[in-house]
Amino acid sequence: MDTEAYGIACPVNSYRGVRAITGNEGRALTVDDAAMHRAHAELAGQGLWVELSFAAGLAGLRTLPDGETIEGPVVCVTTSSGFKDARVGDRHLAPVDPSWENVRTRLRAEDIRS
């Protein structure tokens, strides 16, 4: 499976992961990069900058069929910041005068809006 989320792109199973699923009557879901990017953006919209692979839990939750219900609380664990993403730092921006007008102009040019 090609994936941008190198934290989960591992050819070796995790005994603990399998045990957690089977011991709690859970199940494993497969999500693709597009689903993880949507979840990643959703988390970012809430102020959480996580590594792409750690958006997989929320991505899995969001890919459940519309009619499927889940009883009880759902916990999507994220344990790593976005600084671990493979492409962090690839893009360099020129310094900008820190006045609000200049910063706002730069953000809008990058299509970043509040």
Residue pairs with C-beta under 8 A, 6 or more apart in sequence:
1 9
2 33
3 9
3 32
3 33
3 36
3 53
4 33
4 36
4 52
4 86
5 33
5 36
5 51
5 52
5 53
5 55
5 56
6 53
6 86
7 51
7 52
7 53
7 54
7 80
7 84
8 53
8 56
9 53
17 28
20 26
21 27
21 28
29 60
29 63
29 64
31 39
31 56
31 59
31 60
31 63
33 52
35 59
35 60
35 62
35 63
36 52
36 53
36 55
36 56
36 59
37 52
37 55
38 59
38 62
39 55
39 56
39 58
39 59
39 62
40 50
40 52
40 55
42 55
42 58
42 62
43 49
43 50
43 55
43 58
43 78
48 78
49 81
49 82
50 78
50 80
50 81
50 82
51 78
51 80
51 81
51 82
51 83
51 84
51 85
52 85
53 80
54 77
54 78
54 79
54 80
55 78
57 76
57 77
57 78
58 76
61 70
61 74
61 76
64 70
82 88
93 106
96 102
96 103
96 106
107 113
